[in-house]
Amino acid sequence: MYKERLKKYAYIYLIIIVILAVFSFLLFEEISSLNGVYSFKQTYVNVSGLCSQNKSTMIFFYGNNCPSCSLEYAAFRNATSEFIGVWNGDSFLSPYFCAYDFNITAYNQNQSSIFAPVGAANIFESLSSGRIPFLFLGGLYTQYYKIGGFQDYTTAYQQIMNYICLSIKNVAPVCR
């Protein structure tokens, strides 16, 4: 009788361990999948004509009802401002690149209300899967994009600076 009882407990514990192992595996797969979606990826998109003088183009896509967009918006603005240049409304021109803030909500309501290169909407449609915030850092030869926000402002700022520098091949003094 004692051995049968012990056997029952062993089976119960074995079933619990198997369930926990399966749950852990599924959780690990889900986290890996999400990390893949929300990490920086490299791409190649024709960015010629998006910026005057055929410079690199940086575009931050956001929306009005996006909780994480404001953090990334501030980080994008501050990171791009580290390069010589001035923000004028929703556009920034520096010797290294052009940058744009692109409000998807406003664009969907009235396309003519957005000042951004014509091809910017195509970049959003082809790479973002319709998700915001969406960041495109397009060098002429090396381009990166990221769907989704960041954990905090510091991480956002550091990552955006890093990928801007990679996009422009570290030619700006602030990249060194």
C-alpha positions in Angstrom: 0.0 0.0 0.0 2.8 2.4 0.8 4.6 1.6 -2.5 1.4 2.3 -4.5 0.9 5.6 -2.7 4.5 6.5 -3.4 4.0 5.5 -7.0 0.9 7.8 -7.3 2.9 10.7 -6.0 5.8 10.0 -8.3 3.4 10.0 -11.3 1.8 13.3 -10.1 5.1 14.9 -9.7 6.2 13.6 -13.1 3.1 15.0 -14.7 3.7 18.4 -13.0 7.3 18.4 -14.2 6.3 17.6 -17.8 3.7 20.3 -17.8 6.2 22.9 -16.4 8.7 21.8 -19.0 6.3 22.2 -21.9 5.1 25.6 -20.5 8.7 26.8 -20.1 9.5 25.7 -23.7 6.4 27.5 -25.1 7.2 30.7 -23.1 10.8 30.6 -24.3 9.6 30.3 -27.9 7.2 33.2 -27.5 9.9 35.4 -26.0 12.3 34.6 -28.8 9.6 35.3 -31.3 8.8 38.7 -29.8 12.5 39.6 -29.5 12.8 38.9 -33.2 9.9 41.1 -34.1 10.9 44.0 -31.9 14.7 44.0 -32.5 16.6 46.0 -35.1 16.8 44.4 -38.5 18.8 45.2 -41.5 17.2 45.8 -44.9 17.8 47.4 -48.2 15.2 49.9 -49.5 15.9 52.4 -52.3 16.2 55.7 -50.4 17.4 57.7 -53.3 15.3 60.8 -53.7 14.1 60.7 -50.1 16.7 63.2 -48.9 18.2 66.1 -50.8 21.7 65.6 -52.1 21.2 61.8 -51.8 22.0 61.6 -48.1 20.9 59.0 -45.6 17.3 59.2 -44.4 16.0 58.6 -40.8 12.2 58.4 -40.3 10.3 57.9 -37.1 6.7 56.8 -37.6 4.3 57.3 -34.7 0.6 57.7 -34.0 -1.7 59.8 -31.8 -2.9 56.9 -29.6 0.4 55.2 -29.1 1.5 55.1 -25.5 5.2 54.2 -26.2 5.6 56.6 -29.1 6.2 59.7 -27.0 9.3 58.1 -25.3 10.8 57.1 -28.6 9.8 60.4 -30.3 11.8 62.3 -27.6 14.8 59.9 -28.0 14.7 60.2 -31.8 14.5 64.0 -31.7 17.3 64.2 -29.2 19.6 61.7 -30.9 19.3 63.3 -34.3 19.9 66.7 -32.7 23.3 65.5 -31.7 24.3 65.8 -35.3 24.9 69.3 -36.8 21.5 70.5 -38.0 18.2 71.9 -36.9 14.7 70.5 -36.6 12.2 72.5 -38.6 8.7 71.3 -37.8 8.8 67.5 -38.6 12.0 67.5 -40.6 15.7 67.7 -39.7 18.5 68.4 -42.1 22.2 67.8 -41.2 25.3 67.4 -43.3 25.0 63.6 -42.6 21.3 62.8 -43.1 17.7 64.0 -43.3 15.3 63.0 -40.6 11.5 63.1 -40.4 8.8 62.6 -37.9 5.9 60.9 -39.7 2.5 60.8 -37.9 0.7 57.9 -39.3 -2.6 58.9 -37.7 -2.5 62.3 -39.3 -1.4 60.8 -42.6 -4.3 58.4 -42.7 -6.7 61.3 -42.1 -5.2 63.7 -44.6 -2.2 62.7 -46.6 -1.4 66.3 -47.6 -1.0 67.3 -43.9 2.3 65.4 -43.6 5.6 66.9 -44.7 7.7 63.9 -45.5 9.2 62.3 -48.6 6.7 60.6 -50.9 8.4 57.2 -50.5 8.2 57.3 -46.7 4.7 55.9 -46.6 5.9 53.0 -48.9 8.7 52.2 -46.4 6.1 52.1 -43.6 3.8 49.8 -45.6 6.5 47.4 -46.7 8.4 47.0 -43.4 6.3 47.8 -40.4 3.5 45.3 -40.6 1.2 48.2 -39.8 2.8 48.6 -36.3 3.9 51.7 -34.5 6.2 53.1 -33.3 8.3 52.2 -36.3 11.8 53.5 -36.8 13.7 53.5 -40.2 17.3 54.5 -40.2 18.3 54.4 -43.9 21.8 54.9 -45.0 22.6 54.7 -48.6 24.2 51.3 -48.2 23.3 50.1 -44.7 19.8 50.4 -43.4 18.1 49.4 -40.2 14.5 49.3 -39.0 12.8 48.5 -35.7 9.2 47.8 -34.9 8.0 48.7 -31.4 9.2 50.9 -28.6 12.0 50.6 -26.1 12.1 49.7 -22.5 13.1 53.2 -21.4 14.4 56.5 -22.7 18.1 55.8 -22.1 18.0 52.5 -24.0 16.0 54.2 -26.8 18.5 57.1 -27.1 21.5 54.8 -27.0 20.1 52.4 -29.5 19.0 55.1 -31.9 22.4 56.8 -31.7 24.1 53.5 -32.4 22.0 52.7 -35.4 22.2 56.2 -36.8 26.0 56.0 -36.6 26.0 52.6 -38.3 23.7 53.9 -41.0 26.0 56.7 -41.9 29.1 54.5 -41.4 30.3 56.4 -38.3 31.4 59.5 -40.3 30.1 62.1 -37.9 32.3 63.1 -35.0 29.6 62.3 -32.5 29.9 58.6 -33.6 33.5 58.2 -32.6 
